Amino acid sequence: MAVIFEPMTVWLEIYNLDNWRYIYSFPIYIIKAVVIKWLVDEFILKKASRDGSLLHLFHGHIHW
């Protein structure tokens, strides 16, 4: 993302870089991905397993 979408947004004049290099964003994207993965594992998957709905998710059936 840091080397694909950020340059594209600069080229489209959506985003303006001031004293920033694209590579600086790379660790931020990694940290964001790790935090989101942790949140999903911690809250959504644990809640689904407590409710018994996790098995339905893995079998391709979602029951509301």
VEXTORKOL-928777 format. One record per residue: residue in one letter; x, y, z of N, C-alpha, C, O in turn. Coordinates in nm, 2 decimals. Each point is the difference from the previous one (the first is absolute). Layout:
N
r:npx:npy:npz:capx:capy:capz:cpx:cpy:cpz:opx:opy:opz
A:X:Y:Z:X:Y:Z:X:Y:Z:X:Y:Z
...
***
This chain:
64
r:npx:npy:npz:capx:capy:capz:cpx:cpy:cpz:opx:opy:opz
M:0.08:-0.12:0.00:-0.08:0.12:0.00:0.09:0.13:0.00:-0.03:0.09:-0.07
A:0.13:-0.10:0.15:0.08:0.12:0.01:0.07:0.04:-0.13:0.03:0.12:-0.03
V:0.01:-0.22:-0.05:0.07:0.03:-0.12:-0.09:0.00:-0.13:0.05:0.02:-0.11
I:-0.18:-0.05:0.13:-0.09:-0.01:-0.11:-0.10:0.11:0.01:-0.02:0.09:-0.09
F:-0.06:-0.09:0.20:-0.11:0.09:0.01:0.04:0.15:0.04:-0.06:0.09:-0.05
E:0.16:-0.08:0.13:0.04:0.13:0.04:0.05:0.08:-0.12:-0.03:0.12:-0.02
P:0.12:-0.18:-0.06:0.05:0.08:-0.12:-0.12:0.03:-0.09:0.00:0.11:-0.07
M:-0.09:-0.20:0.06:-0.12:0.03:-0.09:-0.08:0.12:0.05:-0.05:0.08:-0.08
T:0.03:-0.08:0.21:-0.08:0.11:0.06:0.08:0.14:-0.02:-0.07:0.10:-0.01
V:0.20:-0.11:0.02:0.08:0.12:-0.02:-0.02:0.04:-0.15:-0.01:0.12:-0.03
W:0.02:-0.21:-0.06:-0.01:0.03:-0.14:-0.14:0.05:-0.04:-0.01:0.09:-0.08
L:-0.09:-0.14:0.15:-0.14:0.05:-0.02:-0.03:0.13:0.07:-0.11:0.05:-0.01
E:0.21:0.00:0.08:-0.01:0.12:0.08:-0.10:-0.01:0.11:-0.07:0.10:0.03
I:0.05:-0.22:0.03:-0.09:-0.02:0.11:0.08:0.02:0.13:-0.06:0.04:0.10
Y:0.18:-0.07:-0.10:0.09:-0.01:0.12:0.12:0.08:-0.03:0.06:0.00:-0.11
N:-0.01:0.07:0.21:0.12:0.08:-0.02:0.11:-0.04:0.11:-0.03:0.00:0.11
L:0.15:-0.03:-0.16:0.10:-0.05:0.09:0.09:0.12:0.05:0.05:0.08:-0.09
D:-0.04:-0.06:0.22:0.08:0.10:0.05:0.10:-0.06:0.09:-0.04:-0.05:0.11
N:0.17:0.04:-0.14:0.10:-0.06:0.08:-0.03:-0.14:0.03:0.02:-0.05:0.11
W:-0.07:-0.03:-0.20:-0.04:-0.14:0.02:0.04:-0.08:-0.12:-0.01:0.05:-0.11
R:0.06:-0.17:0.13:0.03:-0.09:-0.10:-0.09:-0.12:0.00:-0.05:-0.04:0.11
Y:0.02:-0.02:-0.22:-0.09:-0.11:0.00:0.04:-0.11:0.09:-0.09:-0.07:0.06
I:0.21:0.04:-0.05:0.05:-0.11:0.08:-0.03:0.02:0.15:-0.01:-0.10:0.08
Y:-0.01:0.22:-0.03:-0.03:0.03:0.13:-0.14:-0.06:0.04:-0.03:-0.03:0.11
S:-0.06:0.02:-0.21:-0.13:-0.05:0.03:0.00:-0.15:0.01:-0.10:-0.06:0.06
F:0.20:-0.01:-0.11:0.00:-0.15:0.00:-0.02:-0.06:0.14:-0.08:-0.08:0.02
P:0.16:0.12:0.08:-0.02:-0.05:0.13:-0.14:0.03:0.06:-0.05:-0.08:0.08
I:0.00:0.19:-0.11:-0.13:0.04:0.05:-0.11:-0.10:-0.06:-0.09:-0.04:0.08
Y:0.10:0.01:-0.20:-0.09:-0.10:-0.06:0.01:-0.14:0.06:-0.10:-0.07:0.02
I:0.23:0.03:0.01:0.02:-0.13:0.07:-0.06:0.00:0.14:-0.07:-0.09:0.04
I:0.09:0.20:0.03:-0.06:0.01:0.14:-0.15:0.00:-0.01:-0.06:-0.07:0.09
K:0.00:0.14:-0.18:-0.14:0.01:-0.01:-0.06:-0.14:-0.03:-0.10:-0.04:0.05
A:0.17:-0.04:-0.14:-0.05:-0.13:-0.04:0.01:-0.09:0.12:-0.09:-0.08:0.03
V:0.20:0.09:0.05:0.01:-0.09:0.12:-0.11:0.03:0.10:-0.05:-0.09:0.06
V:0.03:0.22:-0.03:-0.11:0.04:0.09:-0.13:-0.05:-0.04:-0.08:-0.05:0.08
I:0.04:0.07:-0.21:-0.13:-0.04:-0.05:-0.01:-0.15:0.01:-0.11:-0.05:0.04
K:0.21:-0.03:-0.07:0.00:-0.14:0.01:-0.02:-0.04:0.14:-0.08:-0.09:0.03
W:0.15:0.15:0.07:-0.02:-0.03:0.14:-0.15:0.03:0.04:-0.06:-0.08:0.07
L:0.01:0.20:-0.11:-0.14:0.03:0.03:-0.10:-0.10:-0.05:-0.09:-0.04:0.07
V:0.11:0.00:-0.19:-0.09:-0.10:-0.06:0.01:-0.13:0.08:-0.10:-0.06:0.03
D:0.22:0.01:-0.01:0.02:-0.12:0.08:-0.05:0.01:0.14:-0.07:-0.10:0.05
E:0.09:0.21:0.01:-0.03:0.01:0.14:-0.15:0.02:0.03:-0.06:-0.07:0.08
F:-0.01:0.15:-0.16:-0.13:0.03:0.03:-0.10:-0.07:-0.09:-0.10:-0.06:0.05
I:0.12:0.06:-0.18:-0.10:-0.06:-0.09:0.00:-0.15:0.00:-0.10:-0.07:0.02
L:0.22:0.01:-0.03:0.01:-0.14:-0.01:-0.03:-0.07:0.14:-0.06:-0.10:0.00
K:0.10:0.17:0.11:-0.03:-0.06:0.13:-0.14:0.01:0.03:-0.06:-0.09:0.06
K:-0.01:0.20:-0.10:-0.14:0.01:0.02:-0.08:-0.10:-0.08:-0.09:-0.06:0.05
A:0.14:0.04:-0.17:-0.07:-0.10:-0.09:0.02:-0.14:0.06:-0.10:-0.08:-0.01
S:0.21:0.05:0.06:0.03:-0.14:0.06:-0.08:-0.02:0.13:-0.05:-0.11:0.03
R:0.03:0.22:0.05:-0.09:-0.01:0.12:-0.14:-0.02:-0.04:-0.07:-0.08:0.07
D:0.02:0.14:-0.17:-0.14:-0.01:-0.04:-0.02:-0.13:-0.08:-0.12:-0.03:-0.02
G:0.22:-0.04:-0.02:-0.02:-0.12:-0.08:-0.02:0.03:-0.14:-0.02:-0.09:-0.08
S:0.04:0.21:0.04:-0.03:0.04:-0.15:0.13:-0.02:-0.08:0.00:0.01:-0.12
L:0.11:-0.03:0.19:0.13:-0.02:-0.08:-0.01:-0.12:-0.09:0.05:0.01:-0.11
L:-0.11:-0.11:0.15:-0.01:-0.12:-0.09:-0.08:0.03:-0.12:0.03:-0.05:-0.11
H:-0.13:0.13:0.13:-0.08:0.03:-0.12:0.07:0.09:-0.10:-0.02:-0.01:-0.12
L:0.11:0.10:0.18:0.08:0.08:-0.09:0.09:-0.08:-0.09:0.02:0.03:-0.12
F:0.05:-0.13:0.19:0.09:-0.08:-0.08:-0.07:-0.10:-0.10:0.07:-0.04:-0.09
H:-0.19:0.01:0.12:-0.07:-0.09:-0.10:-0.07:0.08:-0.11:-0.07:-0.05:-0.08
G:0.09:0.18:0.08:-0.06:0.09:-0.10:-0.14:0.04:0.02:-0.06:0.05:-0.09
H:0.01:-0.08:0.21:-0.14:0.04:0.03:0.00:0.10:0.11:0.06:-0.02:0.11
I:-0.12:0.13:-0.13:-0.02:0.10:0.10:-0.14:0.01:0.05:-0.09:0.02:-0.08
H:0.07:-0.05:0.20:-0.14:0.00:0.06:-0.01:0.12:0.08:0.08:0.02:0.09
W:-0.19:0.06:-0.11:-0.02:0.12:0.07:-0.09:-0.02:0.12:-0.03:0.09:0.07
***
